[in-house]
């Protein structure tokens, strides 16, 4: 087995939380800090700082509020995801949102997974564990 893959399996998955609501970032942090294979490396509350944080912190996973201020249009989402993919091609992106319409937009814009904010926390944890598996195995992903 490749040494890099072995190191990924041992190292915690690095997570960046991106949401413009402080209370939600705090709740996500509290939930995810209970998981032994995750490390929260940062939180961002504005879109203007997300790309720099990804470049500086090198997260493996970005939990991204799909409906935050400045990210309401399909074009804005597409531009952000393209910039994130250019800066960190292997980053796994989970889109968090409250509407079913946004779920369909997520598919067209290239996030790796979708979790509705209306779902129980277990759904988010399952999506994060799926991301951890992809991270550990270094499985290539197709982006739309």
N, C-alpha and C positions, 0 to 999 in steps of 0.2 A: 504494500500500500504506500502511496506517495506520502512523504514526510509532511508536506503542507496540509494534506487531508487529515493526517493523524493529529497534527497540531490544532486544526480547526475543531476536531471532535472533542479535544480536551479543553480548549479555551471557551469561556462563556461567549455567547453571541452578544455583540455590542449593539445597543438599541438607542436610537434617537427619537424622542417624542416631539411631534410637531402639531400644536393646536393653539389657537388664539385664546382659549379659555383656560385660565390658570387652574381652576378647580378640577377640570378634566385632566389636565396634565398631571396634577397631584394624585388624582385617583388612579390613573394609569400607572404612575410610578409605584404607588402603594401596592397595586395588584401584581405588577410584574416583578417587583423586588422579592416577592415570595418564591419566585422560581429560581432554583439553584443554577441553572445554565444560562442565565441572562445577566447582563450588566448594563444599567442605564448610564450612557456616556454623556447625555445632554438633553436639554429641553429647549425648544425654540417656540416663540409665540408670534413671530411675524415672518412673512415670506421673504423679506429682504435679507434675513440672516440664515435661512435654511441652507443655501448652497455653500456658504462659507463654513457652516458647522459641519456639513458632510465632508468637505475637503480637509478640515482640521481634525475632526474626531474619528473619521474612518469607520462609521457604523456599518454593521452587517445588515441591520434592519432599520427601516424608517417607518414609524407609525404616523401616518399623515392624515390630518383632518381634511377631508375632501371638500368641505364646504366653508372653510375658514375665509376670513376677509381677504379679498384679492385673488381668491381661487374659485370664484363662482362660475366662471365661463369655461366651456370646453377648451377654448384656445389657451387660456391661462393654465389650465391643468396640463395640457399637452406640452406647453413650453417648459413648465416646471419639471415635468417628468423627463423630458429630453435633456434638460440641463443636469438633472440628477444622474441620469444614465451616462452622460458624457463624463461627469466628474467621478462617478463610482459605478462602473459597469456591473459589478457583482452585487450591489446593494439590493436587498429584497424590500419591496414597498407594499405595505398593507394600508389600503385606503379605509378610513373610518368615516361613515356618514349616516345621516338620519333618514334619507329618502331612497326609495327603490329606484327612482329615475337616475340617481347618481350612481347606483350599482351598474346600470347599463353604460353610463358614460365612462366608468372606470374601465370596463372591458375595452372600450374603443381607445382609451388614452394610455393603456399599458401598465397599470398597477398590477402587481402580482397576485393580490388577494383583496377581498372586500369583506368588511365586517360592519354590520349596521350597529349604530349606537343604541338601538332599541333592543338588541339581543342580550341575553345573559352574558356575564363575564366569561363563562366557560367557552363560548364561541370565539371570543378574542384569544383566549389562551390556546385553544385548538389551532387557530390560524398561526399564532406565534410559534407553537411547537412544530407545525408544518414547516415554517420558515427556518427553524433551528435544524430540522432534518435536512432541508435543502442546503443550508449553510455547511453543515457537517460533512455532507457527501459531496459538496461542490458540484451539484447537479446544474448543468446549463439550463437556462430558461429562455424561452422565446418571448420577445417583447413586440407588441403591436405597433 
